[in-house]
């Protein structure tokens, strides 16, 4: 198939576009809610974490690692699948309009890719629970560590461009995002779309892009 005959590529962010909340954060919160010893360990570790790692992102990563203590890949997948099965039954988490838009792009024969900072296995399980098949996924990854799984790659910002290139996707026609974190994928799109953005955010995005973008209000 020539490049001219290849289907158009459409990118969807996950959290804030197909969902209304940070899905991996919900999973981590659930791990803490069900484990008193994890909460105690996090509280004990917090003072030296704040001293050694004042950056919020690094602090969050350490709390994630505590949430994943004792999990190998098999146990993690089982925990994720249980969580995903419960989450799809919760009202209000998923963006119905976003899911419908994704299905429309698929029905039009376009190549749909979810590119997200959320963790790969979790998003994969949720897409399956929603019946969204044949959706490609470029997401954050975990790796085995001595005490449990750890963050291997956090797929955010400019890192998404590198991850997409590694996935064999150098260009795309349309991209859906909801925040400044999606600026890189939106900037490279012929048709950037801002989902549920405030007027202030829209102005900031358009200044950064140097052009107007499409805005959609999704429930």
C-alpha positions as CSV (number, residue, x, y, z in Angstrom):
1,X,0.0,0.0,0.0
2,X,1.4,3.4,-1.0
3,X,1.5,6.3,1.5
4,X,-1.3,8.0,-0.5
5,X,-3.5,4.9,-0.1
6,X,-2.8,4.4,3.6
7,X,-5.6,5.1,6.0
8,X,-5.6,8.5,7.8
9,X,-4.1,8.3,11.3
10,X,-6.1,9.7,14.2
11,X,-4.7,10.1,17.7
12,X,-6.7,10.1,20.9
13,X,-5.3,10.9,24.3
14,X,-7.0,8.7,27.0
15,X,-7.5,10.6,30.3
16,X,-9.5,13.7,29.7
17,X,-10.5,12.6,26.2
18,X,-12.0,9.1,26.6
19,X,-12.3,9.4,30.3
20,X,-13.1,12.2,32.8
21,X,-10.4,11.4,35.3
22,X,-6.8,10.2,35.7
23,X,-7.4,6.4,35.5
24,X,-4.0,5.2,36.8
25,X,-4.3,7.6,39.7
26,X,-7.7,5.9,40.5
27,X,-6.0,2.5,40.4
28,X,-3.2,3.6,42.7
29,X,-5.7,5.2,45.1
30,X,-7.6,1.9,45.1
31,X,-4.4,0.0,46.0
32,X,-3.9,2.3,49.0
33,X,-7.5,2.2,50.1
34,X,-7.4,-1.6,50.3
35,X,-4.0,-1.8,52.0
36,X,-3.3,-0.3,55.4
37,X,0.4,-1.3,55.3
38,X,0.9,0.6,52.0
39,X,-0.6,3.8,53.6
40,X,1.6,3.4,56.6
41,X,4.7,2.8,54.5
42,X,3.9,5.9,52.4
43,X,3.4,8.0,55.5
44,X,6.7,6.8,57.0
45,X,8.5,7.4,53.7
46,X,7.0,10.8,53.0
47,X,9.4,13.0,55.1
48,X,12.6,11.7,53.4
49,X,10.9,11.7,50.0
50,X,10.1,15.4,50.4
51,X,13.7,16.1,51.4
52,X,15.4,14.1,48.7
53,X,12.8,14.5,45.9
54,X,11.1,17.9,46.1
55,X,9.8,17.6,42.6
56,X,6.2,16.6,42.5
57,X,6.6,14.1,39.6
58,X,9.3,12.2,41.4
59,X,7.3,12.1,44.6
60,X,4.3,10.8,42.7
61,X,6.5,8.1,41.1
62,X,7.7,6.9,44.5
63,X,4.1,6.7,45.7
64,X,3.3,4.6,42.6
65,X,6.2,2.3,43.4
66,X,4.9,1.7,46.9
67,X,1.4,1.0,45.4
68,X,3.0,-1.6,43.2
69,X,5.1,-3.4,45.8
70,X,4.8,-7.1,45.7
71,X,3.3,-7.2,42.2
72,X,4.9,-9.1,39.4
73,X,3.5,-8.8,35.8
74,X,1.0,-11.7,36.2
75,X,-0.4,-10.4,39.5
76,X,-0.5,-6.9,38.2
77,X,-2.5,-7.9,35.2
78,X,-4.9,-9.8,37.4
79,X,-5.3,-6.7,39.6
80,X,-5.8,-4.4,36.6
81,X,-8.4,-6.6,35.0
82,X,-10.4,-6.7,38.2
83,X,-10.1,-3.0,38.6
84,X,-11.1,-2.4,34.9
85,X,-14.2,-4.6,35.2
86,X,-15.3,-2.5,38.2
87,X,-14.5,0.8,36.6
88,X,-16.5,0.2,33.4
89,X,-19.6,-0.2,35.6
90,X,-19.0,3.2,37.4
91,X,-21.2,5.9,36.0
92,X,-19.5,9.0,34.7
93,X,-15.9,7.8,34.3
94,X,-15.9,7.4,30.6
95,X,-16.6,10.1,28.1
96,X,-19.4,8.8,26.0
97,X,-18.9,11.3,23.2
98,X,-15.2,10.5,23.0
99,X,-15.9,6.8,22.7
100,X,-18.5,7.5,20.0
101,X,-16.0,9.7,18.1
102,X,-13.4,6.9,18.2
103,X,-15.9,4.4,16.9
104,X,-16.8,6.8,14.0
105,X,-13.2,7.1,13.0
106,X,-12.9,3.3,13.0
107,X,-16.0,3.0,11.0
108,X,-14.6,5.4,8.4
109,X,-11.6,3.1,8.0
110,X,-9.1,5.3,9.7
111,X,-6.2,4.1,11.7
112,X,-7.0,5.0,15.4
113,X,-4.2,5.1,18.0
114,X,-4.6,5.9,21.6
115,X,-1.4,7.7,22.8
116,X,-1.4,8.3,26.5
117,X,0.6,8.8,29.7
118,X,-1.6,6.1,31.4
119,X,-0.2,2.7,31.8
120,X,-0.3,0.3,28.9
121,X,-1.9,-2.8,30.5
122,X,-4.5,-0.8,32.3
123,X,-5.6,1.1,29.2
124,X,-5.5,-2.1,27.1
125,X,-7.8,-3.9,29.6
126,X,-10.2,-0.9,29.7
127,X,-10.4,-0.7,25.9
128,X,-11.2,-4.4,25.8
129,X,-13.9,-4.0,28.5
130,X,-15.4,-1.2,26.4
131,X,-15.4,-3.4,23.3
132,X,-13.0,-1.1,21.5
133,X,-11.1,-3.6,19.3
134,X,-8.4,-2.9,16.7
135,X,-7.3,0.2,18.5
136,X,-3.5,0.6,18.6
137,X,-2.0,1.7,21.9
138,X,1.1,3.8,22.7
139,X,1.3,4.2,26.5
140,X,3.4,4.3,29.6
141,X,5.1,1.1,30.6
142,X,6.2,-0.7,33.8
143,X,9.2,-3.0,34.3
144,X,10.0,-5.6,36.9
145,X,12.0,-4.5,39.9
146,X,13.4,-6.3,43.0
147,X,10.3,-5.6,45.1
148,X,7.6,-5.1,42.5
149,X,6.9,-3.3,39.3
150,X,8.4,0.1,38.6
151,X,7.9,2.8,36.1
152,X,9.9,2.1,33.0
153,X,8.7,4.8,30.6
154,X,6.2,7.6,31.3
155,X,4.7,8.5,27.9
156,X,4.1,12.2,28.2
157,X,4.8,15.5,26.4
158,X,7.5,15.4,23.7
159,X,8.1,11.8,24.7
160,X,4.9,10.9,22.9
161,X,6.5,11.9,19.6
162,X,9.4,9.6,20.1
163,X,7.2,6.8,21.1
164,X,5.0,7.2,18.1
165,X,8.0,7.3,15.8
166,X,9.2,4.0,17.4
167,X,5.7,2.6,16.8
168,X,6.1,3.5,13.1
169,X,3.9,6.5,13.1
170,X,5.8,9.6,11.8
171,X,2.7,11.7,11.0
172,X,-1.0,11.9,11.7
173,X,-4.0,13.9,10.3
174,X,-6.1,14.5,13.4
175,X,-5.3,14.5,17.1
176,X,-7.6,14.9,20.2
177,X,-6.1,16.3,23.4
178,X,-7.3,18.1,26.5
179,X,-4.4,19.9,28.0
180,X,-1.0,21.6,27.4
181,X,0.6,18.1,27.9
182,X,-0.9,17.3,24.5
183,X,0.7,20.3,22.7
184,X,3.3,18.2,20.8
185,X,0.8,15.8,19.3
186,X,-1.7,18.5,18.5
187,X,1.0,20.7,16.9
188,X,2.0,18.0,14.5
189,X,-1.6,17.3,13.5
190,X,-3.3,18.8,10.4
191,X,-6.5,18.9,12.4
192,X,-5.8,19.5,16.2
193,X,-8.9,19.2,18.4
194,X,-9.1,20.4,22.0
195,X,-11.6,18.5,24.2
196,X,-13.5,20.3,26.9
197,X,-11.0,23.1,27.0
198,X,-11.7,26.4,28.8
199,X,-11.5,29.6,26.8
200,X,-8.3,30.4,28.6
201,X,-6.7,27.1,27.8
202,X,-7.9,27.4,24.2
203,X,-6.1,30.8,23.9
204,X,-2.9,29.4,25.4
205,X,-3.0,26.4,23.0
206,X,-3.6,28.6,20.0
207,X,-0.8,30.9,20.9
208,X,1.5,27.9,21.3
209,X,0.3,26.3,18.0
210,X,0.4,29.5,16.1
211,X,-3.0,28.7,14.6
212,X,-6.6,28.1,15.5
213,X,-7.8,24.7,16.6
214,X,-11.1,22.9,16.7
215,X,-12.9,22.8,20.1
216,X,-15.4,20.1,21.2
217,X,-17.5,19.8,24.3
218,X,-17.9,16.1,25.2
219,X,-19.8,14.4,28.0
